[in-house]
Amino acid sequence: MRLLLVEDDPTLRAQLRAALVDAGYAVDEAADGVDARHLGETEPYDAVVLDLGLPRLDGLSVLRHWRAAGRTMPVLILTARDTWHEKVAGIDAGGDDYLTKPFHVEELLARLRGLIRRAQGLASPVLQCGAITLDTRSGRVALRGEPVALTGHEYRLLAYLMHRPGSVVSRSELTEHLYAQDFDRDSNTIEVFVARLRRKLPPQAIETVRGLGYRLVAVE
Ligand code: CA
């Protein structure tokens, strides 16, 4: 999953980025509203963390711009104070959830997990596909109840597919959603990670759909 983190306070931004990367997300950053508006309009994010008080262009204007442009990604708003009217304005502008500063990073992570799974129509934080279970809270994967050790990249790839069971996902979509903008992307690496996952999971679970991409199928 790839996120956009919009926060002008460099200390808070660095702290949040570290926590998000640690939780397995690919993270792009913006420190002002103009950069944020551009990135959110052109890049395919799975969710956005948006501070409202921003230099150059305020967060509410950024959000209204995205929604007017038809961008539907889930947006979690950060408000500086406990002001009810900021929250109302944020939700009305197209925000999906909000957090008031200061907050615990665990709450931010939990709210993001909720937004991402609801965007895919999923009810539970524990994703199941056949014999494979992925707990988005702990980042643990199990096969028929037995833990499976995955690297960060393998986990990201599997988590993306587990959020879209039965759907064909192209290699370019995977590349765009698994790596941050500054990452040296090479779509061949996706094949490498798929091959590694097939060695650790039932090999038929990740089906190759010729010319289109991959599909996660339920294998018992
Ligand atoms: Ca701010």
Residues whose N, C-alpha, C, O or C-beta is under 5 A from the ligand:
A	BS01	CA	D8 D51 G53 L54
